[in-house]
Amino acid sequence: MDHGTLEREIHIDAHPDTVFDVVSNPRHLREWWPDEAEYPAEPGGAGRIAFGDSWVGFTVVDAVPPKLFSFRWTHAPGETAAPGNSFLVVFELEPTATGTRLRMTETGFRERGWDEAKIAAEYADHVTGWDHFLPRLPAVAAEVGATR
C-alpha cells in the first residue's frame, strides 16, 4: 500500500453553503471533529485544535466558499505549517440534486521523513479517525441548516 493519500467521499443532505460552514467554522468543526478549535477561517489563518489535552497546530490554506476548504494540521503550535511538518487536508464540495458531495483528501504522510513503519501506523490511525469522524458531519450539517 502506498500510504500517500487518504481519500473519502460522502453525500450530505445540505446545501454547499451549510456544509462549507460546518467544515470551516471552528464553532461547527468542534461539533463533529476536534474537542476544541481556535483559528481564523481565512487563508493563512493560524491557530490550533485539540483532542483531549493534546493541542496541534492548524493553519488554513484555502477558503473558497462554498467550494473548497483546506488546511494543514499536526505541526507543532507556533511552527509555520509546511509540507515536511504537517498533513494537508482538502475538502472539496460539489452541489448535487439532493445536497452536497464532499470529497476529503489528506496527504503529507510520506513528506514527514518517517520510516515505512511509522508512515503505515500514522496512515492507519488517520484512516480510523476519519472513518469515525466524517460520518458525524451530516447530522451537524442538518442542525446548522435548520437554524439558517
VENQUIDA-V380005 format. One record per pair of residues at least 4 apart in sequence whose ideal C-beta (glycine too) atoms are under 7 Angstrom apart, sorted by the first residue. I is the first residue (numbers start at 1). J is the second residue. Records with the same first field share a line. If there is no record, write none. Layout:
I->J, J
This chain:
3->109, 110, 119, 120, 123
4->107, 109, 110
5->105, 107
6->105, 106, 123, 126, 127, 130
7->105
8->104, 130, 134
9->101, 102, 103
10->102, 134, 137
11->96, 99, 101
12->19, 99, 100, 102, 137, 138, 141
13->98, 99, 138, 142
14->18, 19, 99, 100, 141, 142, 145
15->100, 145
16->20, 66, 93, 95, 100
17->21, 65, 66
18->22, 141, 144, 145, 148
19->23, 93, 100, 102, 141
20->24, 65, 66, 69, 93
21->25, 28, 144
22->28, 137, 140, 141, 144
23->29, 69, 91
24->41, 63, 69
25->29, 41
26->30, 37, 38, 39, 41
28->140, 144
29->33, 34, 37
30->34, 35, 36, 37
31->140
32->133, 136, 137, 140
33->133
34->49, 50, 51
35->50, 51, 52
36->49, 50
37->49
38->47, 48
39->45, 46, 47, 48, 58, 60
40->45, 47
41->45, 60, 63
42->60, 63
43->60, 61, 62, 63
44->60
45->59, 60
46->59
47->58
48->55, 56, 57, 58, 77
49->56, 58, 73
50->54, 55
55->77
56->73, 74
57->73, 74, 75, 76, 77, 79, 81, 86
58->71, 73
59->71, 72, 81
60->71
61->70, 71, 72, 88
62->68, 69, 70
63->69
64->68
66->93
67->93
68->91, 92, 93
69->91
70->88, 89, 90, 91
71->89
72->81, 86, 87, 88
73->86, 87, 89
74->86, 87
75->79, 81, 85, 86
79->85
81->85, 86
82->86
83->108, 111
84->111, 112, 113
86->108
87->106, 107, 108
88->106, 107, 108
89->104, 106
90->105
91->102, 104
92->103
93->100, 102
94->100, 101
95->100
96->100, 101
104->130, 134
106->126
108->112
109->119, 122, 123
110->119
114->118, 119
116->120
117->121
118->122
119->123
120->124
121->125
122->126
123->127
124->128
125->129
126->130
127->131
128->132
129->133
130->134
136->140
137->141
138->142
139->143
140->144
141->145
142->146
143->147
144->148
